């Protein structure tokens, strides 16, 4: 029996605004305290979860009751007929609580008036199925376990605001069953992977997140400072070099780690700077063995989660059951573009060949970088069904073993599904002399400005001198795999707490700063209700362009061109602009300007096409415009096809939400 210390007392009189949901909840909390009820007791002994109730008493007929006493607990998600019917939700599901004077005394019934949606309560009673067929607990008593003070989102509208869903994930999980199921599926997927690796005989290990030397992958790292050691460290971009050291030491023939990695790169629908991966290394195996293993592992996980090897992602069926396609990177480029990079030797010939398909790369690119760029732009998105892309260029693979048949290539493969890279694997390079030379080349690339180049790890070379057996290694992104298997288009949906820009303590998240009078009272009054966050300028620059002068020229011309054809009084009025940090900036325009970087000209072209489709005003700038602005030059540019133009910049102006939709995959230009 649940006992409440409820006593009859006069209602306290105060000035509480009971029309305000928060204050109404506070008022009920005070009433509970005045009645002697502890709204936050330390524990509750329940006998069943909701799912167990539904299973155990599934056989009850309509109108049938039992004498079995059950104790359940959960959050109130619906409250009907003044508390007569309460929907209680726990982690396993939902159960209905039936509260009636036939089974509850006056004190217990009085408490029901102080319960709100969102409160967590315990309930005791017997089981019955209503005449309408709803399995219910005929309640004899209840106990307040947690008084919720924050109103929940409307159950029908749900939590629609995307930022709130990710920033206040607890609210998202309370009201969105789909979010709960996605994250539960993530847990099942990781458990299935661990089970597979355990059956394989691999042992799970842990390696440092703080690394003195950044290595294991080509990526821009996060840097932090260790106070006790007075030294800078890198958050690891990959655990690869540490795991291979364990193979050198003979800890086991197969080791793996599931853990966090950190890459200081742009945030997109498919990339979170803090992500989860699995990396594994297997002695006496090569990349063909790893290819078989990755294929079998993923197929096994899919089947355990869905009971089939076929899934549907965004209306497209993906079949994991049949043998996965295997082809070299150059073969796939030739298949989809007609370009044969194996037929050209020099970097310049490769650059010229890429330009014939509108792929522009920096003039200092090597052969392998050109091949990789063409594949990324022209082939990657076409790899819908599971595909192993084999034999990548040696130039972009400093940790892989040289291909046994072609020295320009390495024994490496990347696995693509739905146009996404899911896995990356090598026959690991174990020749210390060659590894030292590869590191030296990476250092040169870093000194030339490549922020993603790897550093030289002399100790790792020493480890190879001790002796790394022939080893096959692989890594797979857990987050992207979960996205695929849960039909989630945004990586943030499959991460409990995705990376978000922190809110400034002095910034009201919902406040809208008003315009400040800098010209006249009349103008200030006409514009004081403008929402400075409703619209913005977005300028996109080509990350492949190395000349800062050309980029600044492009930005200046695109902004001038856009203002000239888009200016309206409400868009370019004389008001002060308040930025996200609360600082005031006098400006002829009260809208912010966001500068983003696109990977290359083709990314700018794609966004330009989408802007046309959505009616977004824009102005663009191509490299041909840098040689002059004569009438003949402009006419010559106008006659060129869009595919042949190399865009340096694009400037758009319009609704914040629409522009975010167009540019959500781009990162800030620094």
Secondary structure, 3 states (H helix, E strand, C coil): CCCCCCCCCCCCCCCCCCCCHHHHHHHHHHHHHHCCCCCCCCCCCCCCCHHHHHHHCCCCCCCCEEEEEEEEEEEEEEEECCCCEEEEEECCEEEEEECCCCCCCHHHHHHHCCCCCCCEEEEEEEEEECCCCCEEEEEEEEEEEECCCCCCCCCCCCCCCHHHHHHCHHHHHHHCHHHHHHHHHHHHHHHHHHHHHHHHCCEECCCCCEECCCCCCCCCCEEEEECCCCEEEEECCCCHHHHHHHHHCCCCCEEEEEEEEECCCCCECCECCEEEEEEEEEECCCHHHHHHHHHHHHHHHHHHHHCCCEEEECCEEEECCCCCEEEEHHHHHHHHHCCCHHHCCCHHHHHHHHHCCCCCCCCCCCHHHHHHHHHHHHCHHHCCCCEEEECCEHHHCCCECECCCCCCEECEEEEEECCEEEEEEEEECCCHHHHHHHHHHHHHHHHCCCCCCCCCCHHHHHHHHHHCCCEEEEEEEHHHHHHHHCCCCCHHHHCCCCCCCCCCCCCCCCCCCCCCCCCCHHHHHHHCCCCCCCEEEEEEEECCCCCHHHHHHHHHHHHHHHHHHHCCCCCCCCEEEECCCCCEEEECCCCCEEEEEECCHHHHHHHHHHHHHHCCEEEEEEHHHHHCCCHHHHHHHHHCCHHHCCEEEEEEEEEHHHHHHHHCCCEECC
